[in-house]
Amino acid sequence: MKTRGLITCRASRPRTPAGADVYGLVVWDAEPTLIVGDTVGAVQREAVRVFGGGSDGDSLADDDPGFVAAWPLPDPDGPAADITGWLAALCRETATAWFTILDDPVIAR
């Protein structure tokens, strides 16, 4: 696992128009993961599932146990505030992994 440079996430996100797809990007491990959903919340919940361990069994706790000890993974089906707070801490506190909502229409096409 290569450690990446620190990338700062934007604090606020504009609301997505009804019916539009929402794109999220997880940068961690060997390859980036693009998540597509119908709401920001759904995409954020899926990102937490990705960090919790995919089909290969690898989890963020394996790559950055210090971060996960300080900021335990939230329940992906738990309160939205827990998920957004954890994702904000991820962007702020670690360079091992990163997540963002791709809200620029040019990027999302």
Secondary structure as the mmCIF struct_conf table of DSSP 4:
data_model
#
loop_
_struct_conf.conf_type_id
_struct_conf.id
_struct_conf.beg_label_comp_id
_struct_conf.beg_label_asym_id
_struct_conf.beg_label_seq_id
_struct_conf.end_label_comp_id
_struct_conf.end_label_asym_id
_struct_conf.end_label_seq_id
HELX_LH_PP_P HELX_LH_PP_P1 LYS A 2 LEU A 6
HELX_LH_PP_P HELX_LH_PP_P2 THR A 8 ARG A 10
BEND BEND1 ALA A 11 ALA A 11
HELX_LH_PP_P HELX_LH_PP_P3 PRO A 14 PRO A 17
TURN_TY1_P TURN_TY1_P1 ALA A 18 GLY A 19
STRN STRN1 VAL A 22 VAL A 27
BEND BEND2 ASP A 29 GLU A 31
STRN STRN2 THR A 33 GLY A 37
BEND BEND3 ASP A 38 THR A 39
HELX_RH_AL_P HELX_RH_AL_P1 VAL A 40 GLY A 52
TURN_TY1_P TURN_TY1_P2 SER A 55 ASP A 56
HELX_RH_AL_P HELX_RH_AL_P2 LEU A 60 ASP A 63
HELX_RH_AL_P HELX_RH_AL_P3 PRO A 65 ALA A 70
BEND BEND4 TRP A 71 TRP A 71
HELX_LH_PP_P HELX_LH_PP_P4 PRO A 72 ASP A 75
TURN_TY1_P TURN_TY1_P3 PRO A 76 ASP A 77
BEND BEND5 GLY A 78 GLY A 78
HELX_RH_AL_P HELX_RH_AL_P4 ALA A 80 GLU A 93
BEND BEND6 ALA A 95 THR A 96
STRN STRN3 TRP A 98 LEU A 102
HELX_RH_AL_P HELX_RH_AL_P5 PRO A 105 ALA A 108
#
